[in-house]
Structures are given as structure tokens and as C-alpha cells.
């Protein structure tokens, strides 16, 4: 799990925010190298959960 919460400065959180297009592109790219992935992105935080690695 990788996460960034509201305690991190805004300029860094903005770099890790996902638009609908960026979210879709990122999930498609991650699908190539991991078993499973969930991205939770709200106005105050971003969390990325990744499981396993494809062999």
C-alpha cells in the first residue's frame, strides 16, 4: 500500500491526484505488471493498493 494523506503538503498531493483519464491509463499500465490494483483518490488523499506480480 502506498498512501498520501491530508498531512502532506498540497503541492505534492496535487501531483499524485488522478483525473478520470489518468486513473484509467494508470490502471491499464499497472495491470501489465501486477496481479491486482486499487487506486483510491479523493480530495484529501490518494491510496494505491497493489497485489502480487505477474510471472
N, CA, C and O atoms as a CHARMM CRD file, in Angstrom:
* protein
*
  220
    1    1 UNK  N      0.84100  -1.15800   0.00000 PROA 1      0.00000
    2    1 UNK  CA     0.00000   0.00000   0.00000 PROA 1      0.00000
    3    1 UNK  C      0.89200   1.22800   0.00000 PROA 1      0.00000
    4    1 UNK  O      1.85700   1.31400   0.75900 PROA 1      0.00000
    5    2 UNK  N      0.55900   2.15800  -0.84700 PROA 2      0.00000
    6    2 UNK  CA     1.22400   3.45700  -0.89300 PROA 2      0.00000
    7    2 UNK  C      0.13900   4.48700  -0.63800 PROA 2      0.00000
    8    2 UNK  O     -0.91900   4.43000  -1.26400 PROA 2      0.00000
    9    3 UNK  N      0.37100   5.41400   0.25400 PROA 3      0.00000
   10    3 UNK  CA    -0.66300   6.39200   0.54500 PROA 3      0.00000
   11    3 UNK  C     -0.11300   7.77400   0.81000 PROA 3      0.00000
   12    3 UNK  O      1.00500   7.93400   1.30200 PROA 3      0.00000
   13    4 UNK  N     -0.91400   8.77100   0.47700 PROA 4      0.00000
   14    4 UNK  CA    -0.58900  10.16500   0.75200 PROA 4      0.00000
   15    4 UNK  C     -1.84400  10.77600   1.35900 PROA 4      0.00000
   16    4 UNK  O     -2.91600  10.74300   0.75400 PROA 4      0.00000
   17    5 UNK  N     -1.70600  11.33500   2.56200 PROA 5      0.00000
   18    5 UNK  CA    -2.87600  11.86600   3.25500 PROA 5      0.00000
   19    5 UNK  C     -2.87800  13.38500   3.27700 PROA 5      0.00000
   20    5 UNK  O     -1.99800  14.03100   2.70900 PROA 5      0.00000
   21    6 UNK  N     -3.87200  13.93600   3.93500 PROA 6      0.00000
   22    6 UNK  CA    -4.03500  15.39200   4.00300 PROA 6      0.00000
   23    6 UNK  C     -2.90800  16.08900   4.75400 PROA 6      0.00000
   24    6 UNK  O     -2.79700  17.31400   4.70400 PROA 6      0.00000
   25    7 UNK  N     -2.07400  15.32700   5.44800 PROA 7      0.00000
   26    7 UNK  CA    -0.95000  15.91400   6.19000 PROA 7      0.00000
   27    7 UNK  C      0.22900  16.25600   5.28500 PROA 7      0.00000
   28    7 UNK  O      1.13400  16.98400   5.69300 PROA 7      0.00000
   29    8 UNK  N      0.22300  15.74000   4.06500 PROA 8      0.00000
   30    8 UNK  CA     1.28500  16.02100   3.09000 PROA 8      0.00000
   31    8 UNK  C      0.97300  17.36400   2.42700 PROA 8      0.00000
   32    8 UNK  O     -0.19600  17.65600   2.17400 PROA 8      0.00000
   33    9 UNK  N      1.97200  18.18200   2.14100 PROA 9      0.00000
   34    9 UNK  CA     1.73100  19.48900   1.53000 PROA 9      0.00000
   35    9 UNK  C      0.90300  19.37700   0.23300 PROA 9      0.00000
   36    9 UNK  O      1.03900  18.41700  -0.52500 PROA 9      0.00000
   37   10 UNK  N      0.06200  20.36300   0.00500 PROA 10     0.00000
   38   10 UNK  CA    -0.86700  20.38000  -1.12700 PROA 10     0.00000
   39   10 UNK  C     -0.15500  20.21600  -2.46400 PROA 10     0.00000
   40   10 UNK  O     -0.64700  19.49300  -3.33000 PROA 10     0.00000
   41   11 UNK  N      0.98900  20.86700  -2.65600 PROA 11     0.00000
   42   11 UNK  CA     1.67700  20.77000  -3.95100 PROA 11     0.00000
   43   11 UNK  C      2.09900  19.34100  -4.27900 PROA 11     0.00000
   44   11 UNK  O      2.16000  18.97300  -5.45200 PROA 11     0.00000
   45   12 UNK  N      2.38900  18.54000  -3.27600 PROA 12     0.00000
   46   12 UNK  CA     2.73600  17.13000  -3.50100 PROA 12     0.00000
   47   12 UNK  C      1.47500  16.31800  -3.75600 PROA 12     0.00000
   48   12 UNK  O      1.45500  15.48400  -4.66100 PROA 12     0.00000
   49   13 UNK  N      0.41600  16.54500  -2.97200 PROA 13     0.00000
   50   13 UNK  CA    -0.85500  15.82400  -3.18700 PROA 13     0.00000
   51   13 UNK  C     -1.40200  16.08200  -4.58800 PROA 13     0.00000
   52   13 UNK  O     -1.95200  15.17400  -5.21200 PROA 13     0.00000
   53   14 UNK  N     -1.25800  17.30300  -5.08700 PROA 14     0.00000
   54   14 UNK  CA    -1.75500  17.62900  -6.42600 PROA 14     0.00000
   55   14 UNK  C     -1.03800  16.81100  -7.50100 PROA 14     0.00000
   56   14 UNK  O     -1.64600  16.43200  -8.50200 PROA 14     0.00000
   57   15 UNK  N      0.23500  16.54300  -7.29900 PROA 15     0.00000
   58   15 UNK  CA     0.99800  15.74400  -8.26600 PROA 15     0.00000
   59   15 UNK  C      0.53300  14.29200  -8.28900 PROA 15     0.00000
   60   15 UNK  O      0.71100  13.59800  -9.29000 PROA 15     0.00000
   61   16 UNK  N     -0.05400  13.83800  -7.20300 PROA 16     0.00000
   62   16 UNK  CA    -0.49700  12.45700  -7.09100 PROA 16     0.00000
   63   16 UNK  C     -2.00600  12.29700  -7.27200 PROA 16     0.00000
   64   16 UNK  O     -2.53400  11.20100  -7.08900 PROA 16     0.00000
   65   17 UNK  N     -2.69300  13.35400  -7.62200 PROA 17     0.00000
   66   17 UNK  CA    -4.14000  13.28700  -7.86000 PROA 17     0.00000
   67   17 UNK  C     -4.40200  12.64700  -9.22100 PROA 17     0.00000
   68   17 UNK  O     -3.59000  12.78200 -10.13600 PROA 17     0.00000
   69   18 UNK  N     -5.52500  11.95400  -9.35700 PROA 18     0.00000
   70   18 UNK  CA    -5.86600  11.25600 -10.59000 PROA 18     0.00000
   71   18 UNK  C     -7.13200  11.83000 -11.21400 PROA 18     0.00000
   72   18 UNK  O     -8.18300  11.87200 -10.57600 PROA 18     0.00000
   73   19 UNK  N     -7.02500  12.26900 -12.45900 PROA 19     0.00000
   74   19 UNK  CA    -8.21800  12.60100 -13.23700 PROA 19     0.00000
   75   19 UNK  C     -8.79800  11.27600 -13.72300 PROA 19     0.00000
   76   19 UNK  O     -8.14600  10.24000 -13.59400 PROA 19     0.00000
   77   20 UNK  N     -9.99800  11.28700 -14.27400 PROA 20     0.00000
   78   20 UNK  CA   -10.58900  10.04200 -14.78100 PROA 20     0.00000
   79   20 UNK  C     -9.71100   9.41300 -15.85400 PROA 20     0.00000
   80   20 UNK  O     -9.51400   8.19700 -15.86500 PROA 20     0.00000
   81   21 UNK  N     -9.18600  10.23500 -16.75300 PROA 21     0.00000
   82   21 UNK  CA    -8.33600   9.73100 -17.83200 PROA 21     0.00000
   83   21 UNK  C     -7.03200   9.16500 -17.28400 PROA 21     0.00000
   84   21 UNK  O     -6.61800   8.07100 -17.66600 PROA 21     0.00000
   85   22 UNK  N     -6.38700   9.90600 -16.39100 PROA 22     0.00000
   86   22 UNK  CA    -5.11800   9.45500 -15.81200 PROA 22     0.00000
   87   22 UNK  C     -5.32300   8.18400 -14.97900 PROA 22     0.00000
   88   22 UNK  O     -4.47000   7.29500 -14.98300 PROA 22     0.00000
   89   23 UNK  N     -6.44600   8.09700 -14.26900 PROA 23     0.00000
   90   23 UNK  CA    -6.74500   6.91900 -13.47200 PROA 23     0.00000
   91   23 UNK  C     -6.85500   5.68500 -14.36200 PROA 23     0.00000
   92   23 UNK  O     -6.26200   4.64600 -14.07000 PROA 23     0.00000
   93   24 UNK  N     -7.60700   5.80200 -15.43800 PROA 24     0.00000
   94   24 UNK  CA    -7.78800   4.67900 -16.36800 PROA 24     0.00000
   95   24 UNK  C     -6.45100   4.25200 -16.98500 PROA 24     0.00000
   96   24 UNK  O     -6.14300   3.06100 -17.04000 PROA 24     0.00000
   97   25 UNK  N     -5.66200   5.22100 -17.44800 PROA 25     0.00000
   98   25 UNK  CA    -4.36500   4.92400 -18.05500 PROA 25     0.00000
   99   25 UNK  C     -3.42200   4.24900 -17.06200 PROA 25     0.00000
  100   25 UNK  O     -2.70500   3.31400 -17.41900 PROA 25     0.00000
  101   26 UNK  N     -3.42300   4.71800 -15.83200 PROA 26     0.00000
  102   26 UNK  CA    -2.55800   4.15600 -14.79900 PROA 26     0.00000
  103   26 UNK  C     -2.95500   2.72300 -14.46900 PROA 26     0.00000
  104   26 UNK  O     -2.09500   1.85100 -14.34800 PROA 26     0.00000
  105   27 UNK  N     -4.25800   2.47700 -14.32300 PROA 27     0.00000
  106   27 UNK  CA    -4.72300   1.12200 -14.02100 PROA 27     0.00000
  107   27 UNK  C     -4.39300   0.15300 -15.15900 PROA 27     0.00000
  108   27 UNK  O     -4.00200  -0.98600 -14.90500 PROA 27     0.00000
  109   28 UNK  N     -4.54500   0.59200 -16.39400 PROA 28     0.00000
  110   28 UNK  CA    -4.20800  -0.25500 -17.54500 PROA 28     0.00000
  111   28 UNK  C     -2.72000  -0.57900 -17.54700 PROA 28     0.00000
  112   28 UNK  O     -2.33600  -1.72200 -17.80000 PROA 28     0.00000
  113   29 UNK  N     -1.88200   0.40700 -17.27000 PROA 29     0.00000
  114   29 UNK  CA    -0.43500   0.19200 -17.23600 PROA 29     0.00000
  115   29 UNK  C     -0.04200  -0.74500 -16.09100 PROA 29     0.00000
  116   29 UNK  O      0.78900  -1.63400 -16.27900 PROA 29     0.00000
  117   30 UNK  N     -0.62400  -0.55800 -14.92000 PROA 30     0.00000
  118   30 UNK  CA    -0.30100  -1.40800 -13.77400 PROA 30     0.00000
  119   30 UNK  C     -0.76400  -2.83900 -13.98600 PROA 30     0.00000
  120   30 UNK  O     -0.13600  -3.77600 -13.49300 PROA 30     0.00000
  121   31 UNK  N     -1.85300  -3.01400 -14.71200 PROA 31     0.00000
  122   31 UNK  CA    -2.39100  -4.34000 -14.97900 PROA 31     0.00000
  123   31 UNK  C     -1.38300  -5.22200 -15.72400 PROA 31     0.00000
  124   31 UNK  O     -1.45400  -6.44900 -15.65700 PROA 31     0.00000
  125   32 UNK  N     -0.45300  -4.59000 -16.42700 PROA 32     0.00000
  126   32 UNK  CA     0.57700  -5.32400 -17.16500 PROA 32     0.00000
  127   32 UNK  C      1.62000  -5.96000 -16.24200 PROA 32     0.00000
  128   32 UNK  O      2.27200  -6.93100 -16.62700 PROA 32     0.00000
  129   33 UNK  N      1.78400  -5.42300 -15.03100 PROA 33     0.00000
  130   33 UNK  CA     2.88200  -5.88700 -14.17500 PROA 33     0.00000
  131   33 UNK  C      2.46200  -6.39200 -12.80200 PROA 33     0.00000
  132   33 UNK  O      3.30400  -6.92200 -12.07700 PROA 33     0.00000
  133   34 UNK  N      1.19200  -6.25000 -12.41200 PROA 34     0.00000
  134   34 UNK  CA     0.74800  -6.71300 -11.09700 PROA 34     0.00000
  135   34 UNK  C     -0.50300  -7.56600 -11.22600 PROA 34     0.00000
  136   34 UNK  O     -1.20300  -7.51300 -12.23700 PROA 34     0.00000
  137   35 UNK  N     -0.77700  -8.35300 -10.18900 PROA 35     0.00000
  138   35 UNK  CA    -1.95800  -9.21500 -10.17000 PROA 35     0.00000
  139   35 UNK  C     -3.23800  -8.40600  -9.96100 PROA 35     0.00000
  140   35 UNK  O     -4.24300  -8.64800 -10.63100 PROA 35     0.00000
  141   36 UNK  N     -3.20400  -7.46000  -9.04700 PROA 36     0.00000
  142   36 UNK  CA    -4.38800  -6.66000  -8.74900 PROA 36     0.00000
  143   36 UNK  C     -3.99300  -5.28500  -8.26900 PROA 36     0.00000
  144   36 UNK  O     -2.91000  -5.09700  -7.71400 PROA 36     0.00000
  145   37 UNK  N     -4.87500  -4.32200  -8.48500 PROA 37     0.00000
  146   37 UNK  CA    -4.57300  -2.94400  -8.09400 PROA 37     0.00000
  147   37 UNK  C     -5.86800  -2.18500  -7.82800 PROA 37     0.00000
  148   37 UNK  O     -6.84700  -2.32300  -8.56200 PROA 37     0.00000
  149   38 UNK  N     -5.85800  -1.39100  -6.78000 PROA 38     0.00000
  150   38 UNK  CA    -6.95700  -0.48600  -6.47100 PROA 38     0.00000
  151   38 UNK  C     -6.34900   0.88700  -6.23300 PROA 38     0.00000
  152   38 UNK  O     -5.36100   1.01200  -5.51000 PROA 38     0.00000
  153   39 UNK  N     -6.92900   1.91600  -6.83500 PROA 39     0.00000
  154   39 UNK  CA    -6.49800   3.29300  -6.58500 PROA 39     0.00000
  155   39 UNK  C     -7.67900   4.03900  -5.99400 PROA 39     0.00000
  156   39 UNK  O     -8.73900   4.13900  -6.61100 PROA 39     0.00000
  157   40 UNK  N     -7.48300   4.55900  -4.79600 PROA 40     0.00000
  158   40 UNK  CA    -8.49300   5.36700  -4.12000 PROA 40     0.00000
  159   40 UNK  C     -7.98100   6.79600  -4.11500 PROA 40     0.00000
  160   40 UNK  O     -6.95000   7.08500  -3.50600 PROA 40     0.00000
  161   41 UNK  N     -8.68300   7.68200  -4.78000 PROA 41     0.00000
  162   41 UNK  CA    -8.24200   9.07200  -4.87400 PROA 41     0.00000
  163   41 UNK  C     -9.39800   9.99200  -4.51100 PROA 41     0.00000
  164   41 UNK  O    -10.42300  10.02100  -5.19300 PROA 41     0.00000
  165   42 UNK  N     -9.22100  10.74700  -3.42500 PROA 42     0.00000
  166   42 UNK  CA   -10.22500  11.72100  -3.00600 PROA 42     0.00000
  167   42 UNK  C     -9.55900  13.09700  -2.97000 PROA 42     0.00000
  168   42 UNK  O     -8.39000  13.23700  -3.33000 PROA 42     0.00000
  169   43 UNK  N    -10.29500  14.09100  -2.54200 PROA 43     0.00000
  170   43 UNK  CA    -9.73300  15.44500  -2.49000 PROA 43     0.00000
  171   43 UNK  C     -8.63400  15.57200  -1.42500 PROA 43     0.00000
  172   43 UNK  O     -7.80600  16.47900  -1.50300 PROA 43     0.00000
  173   44 UNK  N     -8.62100  14.67600  -0.43500 PROA 44     0.00000
  174   44 UNK  CA    -7.65800  14.78300   0.65900 PROA 44     0.00000
  175   44 UNK  C     -6.58100  13.71800   0.68300 PROA 44     0.00000
  176   44 UNK  O     -5.61100  13.83600   1.43100 PROA 44     0.00000
  177   45 UNK  N     -6.73800  12.67300  -0.13100 PROA 45     0.00000
  178   45 UNK  CA    -5.73900  11.60600  -0.05900 PROA 45     0.00000
  179   45 UNK  C     -5.74500  10.76800  -1.32400 PROA 45     0.00000
  180   45 UNK  O     -6.70000  10.78100  -2.10100 PROA 45     0.00000
  181   46 UNK  N     -4.66100  10.04200  -1.50900 PROA 46     0.00000
  182   46 UNK  CA    -4.54100   9.06700  -2.58700 PROA 46     0.00000
  183   46 UNK  C     -3.91900   7.82100  -1.98600 PROA 46     0.00000
  184   46 UNK  O     -2.90200   7.89600  -1.29600 PROA 46     0.00000
  185   47 UNK  N     -4.53400   6.67100  -2.25100 PROA 47     0.00000
  186   47 UNK  CA    -4.00200   5.39300  -1.79300 PROA 47     0.00000
  187   47 UNK  C     -3.93500   4.44900  -2.98800 PROA 47     0.00000
  188   47 UNK  O     -4.86200   4.39500  -3.79600 PROA 47     0.00000
  189   48 UNK  N     -2.84800   3.71500  -3.09600 PROA 48     0.00000
  190   48 UNK  CA    -2.68300   2.73100  -4.15800 PROA 48     0.00000
  191   48 UNK  C     -2.37200   1.39300  -3.50100 PROA 48     0.00000
  192   48 UNK  O     -1.38100   1.25800  -2.78400 PROA 48     0.00000
  193   49 UNK  N     -3.21900   0.41700  -3.74900 PROA 49     0.00000
  194   49 UNK  CA    -3.03900  -0.93000  -3.22300 PROA 49     0.00000
  195   49 UNK  C     -2.66000  -1.83800  -4.39600 PROA 49     0.00000
  196   49 UNK  O     -3.36000  -1.88200  -5.40800 PROA 49     0.00000
  197   50 UNK  N     -1.56000  -2.55200  -4.25100 PROA 50     0.00000
  198   50 UNK  CA    -1.08400  -3.43100  -5.31600 PROA 50     0.00000
  199   50 UNK  C     -0.84700  -4.81400  -4.71500 PROA 50     0.00000
  200   50 UNK  O     -0.32100  -4.95100  -3.61000 PROA 50     0.00000
  201   51 UNK  N     -1.25100  -5.83700  -5.47700 PROA 51     0.00000
  202   51 UNK  CA    -1.06900  -7.21400  -5.02100 PROA 51     0.00000
  203   51 UNK  C     -0.29300  -8.01500  -6.06200 PROA 51     0.00000
  204   51 UNK  O     -0.62300  -8.00900  -7.24800 PROA 51     0.00000
  205   52 UNK  N      0.74400  -8.70100  -5.59200 PROA 52     0.00000
  206   52 UNK  CA     1.48000  -9.64700  -6.41000 PROA 52     0.00000
  207   52 UNK  C      2.16400  -9.07500  -7.61700 PROA 52     0.00000
  208   52 UNK  O      2.11300  -7.87700  -7.89500 PROA 52     0.00000
  209   53 UNK  N      2.80300  -9.97100  -8.32400 PROA 53     0.00000
  210   53 UNK  CA     3.48600  -9.61300  -9.56300 PROA 53     0.00000
  211   53 UNK  C      3.26200 -10.73900 -10.55200 PROA 53     0.00000
  212   53 UNK  O      3.41400 -11.91000 -10.20600 PROA 53     0.00000
  213   54 UNK  N      2.90100 -10.39600 -11.77900 PROA 54     0.00000
  214   54 UNK  CA     2.68000 -11.44000 -12.78400 PROA 54     0.00000
  215   54 UNK  C      3.99900 -12.09200 -13.15900 PROA 54     0.00000
  216   54 UNK  O      5.03400 -11.43400 -13.27000 PROA 54     0.00000
  217   55 UNK  N      3.93600 -13.37900 -13.34800 PROA 55     0.00000
  218   55 UNK  CA     5.14600 -14.14200 -13.70200 PROA 55     0.00000
  219   55 UNK  C      5.00900 -14.61400 -15.13500 PROA 55     0.00000
  220   55 UNK  O      5.90600 -15.27700 -15.65500 PROA 55     0.00000
